[in-house]
């Protein structure tokens, strides 16, 4: 069996590759990535890509068809990955997250791939102050990132993919330790702030709702979707990926971090304007379809692993929000040094579409 993972050199991809190797030790696992964040390693004892059979480098907008040939499953993680980057690079976000994902699915279909997995997002719900959102409920994407995700879902549903099982996983907000840690995620940010400053500053009034999912549980969901049969959910499936127990208000996340890291002060901005990004999500469909792959991690366990991981790194950068742990800052650093263009393409094409075989 061959599994292609695009965007494997990122926060989620590093965890997904290790999980797939553990679950399918004899499979051929191949990565494809632009390499923007490949060097952003955190607290690693070995390069995560040793788990791969091959690593390819290139732009997802121009992925060669031959890389997809022979794959049984394609996992599309390559993306402009959050709201700040989406707002800064709005057109590129549509190109990468939407149009490239659709083209990759078409290539996969033509290559005879059995399963195509698209990493979507619960952010498509935007604002939902009433009951938890289900898959059939109205969406309200507020950002370029969320709009790109719902546009991709609509395109994939519209296209004809024959026997290829296509799964759009609407993930809750990611969190947890990774070999390429991001700190531009709410829980990860809170833990880093508690460690470096002893204080969590909640910029809202703390009441907005956020569904979360540990990155290890994201990997479990991707494993399920990569093996899913059309009889389980249909040939095309959009499903919220997470757990009902992981719907939290932001103030409760801050309190949980303070409980794990004693002495942490919490500052909540009671005068903040309402945060429109507030929604709870219903994950019952995922639980019914994938009972053996539902989230297993706990909030306290995830916070503890983040705390321990950061301490092992001797992490003490109180200005981390301006560091390379923030993905937008990393892209801006590449651009300021002339390595990356405004179109998010390497300024020098030399080496940008090479392959490394036999990594694992």
C-alpha positions as CSV (number, residue, x, y, z in Angstrom):
1,X,0.0,0.0,0.0
2,X,1.2,3.5,-0.9
3,X,0.1,6.6,1.0
4,X,1.0,10.1,-0.2
5,X,0.9,12.9,2.4
6,X,1.1,16.4,1.2
7,X,2.2,19.1,3.6
8,X,4.0,16.5,5.7
9,X,6.7,18.9,6.8
10,X,4.4,20.9,9.0
11,X,2.9,20.9,12.5
12,X,0.2,18.2,11.8
13,X,2.1,16.3,9.0
14,X,5.0,15.4,11.3
15,X,2.6,13.6,13.7
16,X,0.5,12.1,10.9
17,X,3.5,10.5,9.2
18,X,4.7,8.9,12.5
19,X,1.2,7.6,13.2
20,X,0.8,6.1,9.8
21,X,4.1,4.4,10.0
22,X,3.2,2.8,13.3
23,X,-0.2,1.6,12.0
24,X,1.1,0.5,8.5
25,X,4.7,-0.5,9.0
26,X,5.0,-2.3,5.6
27,X,3.4,0.5,3.6
28,X,5.2,2.9,1.3
29,X,4.7,6.3,2.7
30,X,5.7,9.3,0.6
31,X,5.8,13.0,1.5
32,X,5.4,16.1,-0.7
33,X,6.0,19.6,0.7
34,X,7.2,23.1,-0.2
35,X,9.7,23.0,2.7
36,X,8.7,26.4,4.1
37,X,8.8,25.1,7.7
38,X,10.9,22.0,7.3
39,X,13.7,23.5,9.5
40,X,11.3,24.5,12.3
41,X,12.1,21.4,14.4
42,X,11.3,21.4,18.1
43,X,12.6,19.0,20.7
44,X,13.3,16.2,18.3
45,X,15.6,13.3,18.7
46,X,15.5,12.3,15.1
47,X,14.3,13.8,11.9
48,X,10.6,12.9,11.5
49,X,11.1,12.1,7.8
50,X,13.1,9.0,8.6
51,X,9.7,7.4,8.8
52,X,9.1,8.0,5.1
53,X,10.2,6.0,2.1
54,X,10.6,9.1,0.0
55,X,10.4,12.9,0.4
56,X,9.5,15.1,-2.5
57,X,9.8,18.9,-2.5
58,X,7.7,21.2,-4.6
59,X,4.7,23.5,-4.9
60,X,1.3,21.9,-4.3
61,X,0.0,24.2,-7.1
62,X,2.2,22.3,-9.5
63,X,2.5,18.8,-8.0
64,X,3.6,16.4,-10.7
65,X,1.1,13.7,-11.6
66,X,3.8,10.9,-11.4
67,X,4.1,11.4,-7.7
68,X,0.5,10.4,-7.2
69,X,0.7,7.3,-9.4
70,X,0.4,4.1,-7.5
71,X,-1.0,5.7,-4.4
72,X,-3.8,3.9,-2.6
73,X,-4.6,7.0,-0.4
74,X,-3.8,10.7,-0.7
75,X,-3.8,12.9,2.4
76,X,-4.0,16.6,1.5
77,X,-2.6,18.6,4.4
78,X,-0.7,21.3,2.3
79,X,-2.3,24.6,3.0
80,X,-2.0,28.2,4.1
81,X,-2.8,27.2,7.5
82,X,-4.5,29.9,9.6
83,X,-6.5,33.1,9.6
84,X,-3.6,35.6,9.8
85,X,-1.8,34.0,6.9
86,X,-5.0,33.7,4.9
87,X,-5.7,37.4,5.5
88,X,-2.2,38.3,4.5
89,X,-2.1,36.1,1.4
90,X,-5.8,35.9,0.4
91,X,-5.5,35.1,-3.3
92,X,-2.7,32.6,-2.7
93,X,-4.8,31.0,0.1
94,X,-7.5,30.3,-2.5
95,X,-5.0,28.9,-5.0
96,X,-3.3,26.6,-2.5
97,X,-6.1,25.6,-0.2
98,X,-9.0,25.4,-2.7
99,X,-7.9,25.1,-6.3
100,X,-4.8,23.0,-5.7
101,X,-6.8,20.6,-3.5
102,X,-9.4,20.2,-6.2
103,X,-6.7,19.6,-8.9
104,X,-5.0,17.0,-6.6
105,X,-8.2,15.2,-6.2
106,X,-8.7,15.0,-9.9
107,X,-5.2,13.7,-10.4
108,X,-5.8,11.1,-7.7
109,X,-9.0,10.0,-9.4
110,X,-7.3,9.6,-12.7
111,X,-4.5,7.7,-11.0
112,X,-6.9,5.2,-9.5
113,X,-6.5,6.3,-5.9
114,X,-9.0,4.6,-3.6
115,X,-9.1,7.3,-0.8
116,X,-8.7,11.1,-0.9
117,X,-8.6,12.9,2.5
118,X,-9.0,16.7,2.6
119,X,-8.1,18.5,5.9
120,X,-11.0,20.9,6.3
121,X,-11.9,23.0,9.3
122,X,-14.7,23.7,11.8
123,X,-13.9,27.4,11.2
124,X,-16.4,27.2,8.3
125,X,-19.1,27.6,10.9
126,X,-17.8,31.1,11.9
127,X,-20.4,32.4,14.3
128,X,-22.9,30.0,15.8
129,X,-24.3,31.1,19.2
130,X,-27.1,28.6,19.4
131,X,-26.9,24.8,19.3
132,X,-23.7,22.9,18.4
133,X,-23.2,22.9,14.6
134,X,-23.8,19.7,12.6
135,X,-22.5,19.0,9.1
136,X,-25.8,19.9,7.4
137,X,-26.2,23.2,9.2
138,X,-25.6,26.6,7.5
139,X,-21.9,27.7,7.4
140,X,-20.7,31.2,7.9
141,X,-17.0,31.4,7.0
142,X,-15.6,34.7,8.2
143,X,-12.0,34.6,7.0
144,X,-10.1,33.8,3.7
145,X,-8.9,30.6,5.3
146,X,-12.4,29.4,6.2
147,X,-13.7,30.4,2.8
148,X,-11.1,28.4,1.1
149,X,-12.0,25.3,3.1
150,X,-15.7,25.5,2.3
151,X,-15.0,26.3,-1.3
152,X,-12.9,23.1,-1.6
153,X,-15.7,21.0,0.1
154,X,-18.2,22.3,-2.4
155,X,-15.9,21.6,-5.4
156,X,-15.1,18.1,-4.2
157,X,-18.8,17.4,-3.7
158,X,-19.6,18.7,-7.2
159,X,-16.9,16.7,-9.0
160,X,-17.4,13.1,-10.1
161,X,-14.8,10.8,-8.5
162,X,-16.2,7.4,-9.3
163,X,-15.0,4.8,-6.9
164,X,-12.7,7.1,-5.0
165,X,-13.9,7.6,-1.4
166,X,-13.5,11.4,-0.7
167,X,-13.5,12.6,2.9
168,X,-13.5,16.2,4.1
169,X,-12.5,16.2,7.8
170,X,-13.8,19.4,9.4
171,X,-11.2,19.5,12.2
172,X,-11.6,21.3,15.4
173,X,-8.8,23.7,16.3
174,X,-5.5,21.8,16.6
175,X,-3.4,21.7,19.7
176,X,-0.7,19.6,21.3
177,X,3.0,18.9,21.0
178,X,4.7,18.2,17.7
179,X,8.1,17.8,16.2
180,X,7.4,21.1,14.4
181,X,5.4,23.0,17.0
182,X,3.2,26.0,16.2
183,X,2.4,28.5,18.9
184,X,-0.2,30.4,16.8
185,X,-2.9,28.1,18.2
186,X,-5.0,29.1,21.2
187,X,-4.1,26.3,23.6
188,X,-0.4,26.2,22.6
189,X,-0.2,29.9,22.9
190,X,-1.6,29.8,26.5
191,X,0.9,27.2,27.6
192,X,3.8,29.1,26.1
193,X,2.7,32.3,27.8
194,X,2.3,30.5,31.1
195,X,5.8,29.1,30.9
196,X,7.6,32.3,29.7
197,X,5.6,35.0,31.4
198,X,3.6,33.4,34.1
199,X,0.6,35.1,32.7
200,X,-2.1,34.4,30.1
201,X,-3.7,37.4,28.6
202,X,-7.1,36.5,27.1
203,X,-7.8,39.2,24.5
204,X,-11.5,38.6,24.4
205,X,-14.0,38.5,27.3
206,X,-13.3,34.7,27.5
207,X,-16.7,33.6,26.5
208,X,-16.2,32.5,22.9
209,X,-16.5,28.8,22.2
210,X,-13.8,26.8,20.6
211,X,-13.8,23.1,19.7
212,X,-10.3,21.6,20.0
213,X,-8.6,18.4,18.9
214,X,-5.2,17.1,19.9
215,X,-2.9,16.6,16.9
216,X,-2.5,13.0,17.8
217,X,-6.2,12.5,17.5
218,X,-6.1,14.3,14.1
219,X,-3.7,11.6,13.0
220,X,-6.2,8.9,14.1
221,X,-9.0,10.6,12.1
222,X,-6.7,10.8,9.0
223,X,-5.9,7.1,9.4
224,X,-9.6,6.2,9.4
225,X,-10.4,8.4,6.4
226,X,-7.5,7.1,4.4
227,X,-8.9,3.5,4.8
228,X,-12.6,4.4,4.8
229,X,-14.9,2.3,2.5
230,X,-17.6,4.1,0.5
231,X,-20.2,2.0,2.4
232,X,-19.2,3.8,5.6
233,X,-20.5,7.4,5.0
234,X,-20.8,7.3,1.2
235,X,-18.5,8.0,-1.7
236,X,-18.3,11.7,-0.6
237,X,-18.4,12.6,3.1
238,X,-18.0,15.8,5.0
239,X,-17.7,15.1,8.8
240,X,-16.8,17.1,11.9
241,X,-13.7,15.5,13.3
242,X,-13.3,15.9,17.1
243,X,-15.2,15.2,20.3
244,X,-18.2,16.8,22.0
245,X,-16.2,16.8,25.2
246,X,-13.6,19.1,23.6
247,X,-15.9,22.1,23.2
248,X,-14.5,24.8,25.5
249,X,-14.9,28.5,26.2
250,X,-11.6,30.3,25.9
251,X,-11.6,31.3,29.6
252,X,-11.9,27.6,30.6
253,X,-8.9,26.8,28.5
254,X,-6.9,29.4,30.3
255,X,-8.0,28.1,33.6
256,X,-7.0,24.6,32.7
257,X,-3.5,25.7,31.7
258,X,-3.2,27.6,35.0
259,X,-4.2,24.4,36.9
260,X,-1.4,22.5,35.2
261,X,1.1,25.3,35.6
262,X,0.6,26.7,39.1
263,X,1.3,30.4,39.7
264,X,0.0,31.4,36.3
265,X,-2.0,34.6,36.3
266,X,-5.0,35.0,34.0
267,X,-6.0,38.4,32.6
268,X,-9.3,38.6,30.8
269,X,-10.3,41.7,28.8
270,X,-13.8,42.3,30.0
271,X,-14.1,45.4,27.8
272,X,-13.2,43.6,24.6
273,X,-15.7,43.8,21.6
274,X,-17.5,40.5,20.9
275,X,-15.4,37.9,19.2
276,X,-17.4,36.8,16.2
277,X,-15.5,33.5,16.0
278,X,-17.5,31.6,18.5
279,X,-19.1,28.2,17.8
280,X,-19.7,24.8,19.3
281,X,-19.6,21.7,17.2
282,X,-21.6,18.4,17.2
283,X,-19.2,15.5,16.6
284,X,-21.8,12.7,16.9
285,X,-21.6,11.7,13.2
286,X,-17.9,11.1,13.4
287,X,-18.4,9.1,16.6
288,X,-21.0,6.9,14.9
289,X,-18.9,6.3,11.7
290,X,-15.5,5.9,13.3
291,X,-16.1,4.5,16.8
292,X,-12.6,3.0,17.0
293,X,-10.9,6.3,16.0
294,X,-12.6,8.8,18.2
295,X,-10.3,11.2,20.2
296,X,-8.4,9.5,23.0
297,X,-6.3,12.4,24.3
298,X,-7.4,14.5,27.3
299,X,-7.1,18.3,27.7
300,X,-5.0,18.0,30.8
301,X,-2.7,15.4,29.2
302,X,-2.3,17.6,26.2
303,X,-1.4,20.7,28.3
304,X,1.0,18.6,30.3
305,X,2.8,17.3,27.2
306,X,3.1,20.8,25.9
307,X,4.5,22.0,29.2
308,X,7.0,19.2,29.4
309,X,8.0,19.5,25.8
310,X,8.7,23.3,26.1
311,X,10.6,22.9,29.3
312,X,12.8,20.2,27.7
313,X,13.6,22.7,25.0
314,X,14.5,25.2,27.7
315,X,11.9,27.5,26.1
316,X,12.1,31.0,27.5
317,X,11.2,33.4,24.7
318,X,8.5,35.7,26.2
319,X,8.4,37.4,22.8
320,X,7.5,34.1,21.0
321,X,4.6,35.7,19.2
322,X,7.2,37.5,17.0
323,X,9.3,34.3,16.6
324,X,9.5,31.6,14.0
325,X,7.1,29.5,16.1
326,X,4.4,31.7,14.5
327,X,3.9,30.5,10.9
328,X,3.1,34.0,9.5
329,X,6.3,35.3,11.0
330,X,8.3,32.5,9.4
331,X,6.9,33.3,6.0
332,X,7.7,37.0,6.5
333,X,11.2,36.1,7.5
334,X,11.7,34.1,4.3
335,X,10.3,37.1,2.3
336,X,12.4,39.7,4.1
337,X,15.6,37.7,3.3
338,X,14.6,37.4,-0.4
339,X,14.0,33.7,-0.3
340,X,10.3,33.8,-0.9
341,X,8.1,35.9,-3.2
342,X,4.8,37.5,-2.5
343,X,3.2,34.6,-4.4
344,X,4.7,32.3,-1.8
345,X,7.0,30.7,-4.2
346,X,10.7,30.2,-3.6
347,X,12.7,33.0,-5.2
348,X,15.1,30.5,-6.6
349,X,13.6,27.4,-8.2
350,X,16.8,25.5,-7.8
351,X,16.2,22.6,-5.5
352,X,12.5,23.4,-5.1
353,X,11.3,20.3,-7.0
354,X,13.8,17.7,-6.0
355,X,13.1,14.3,-4.5
356,X,14.9,12.3,-1.9
357,X,14.3,8.6,-2.1
358,X,14.9,5.9,0.5
359,X,14.7,8.3,3.4
360,X,13.3,5.7,5.7
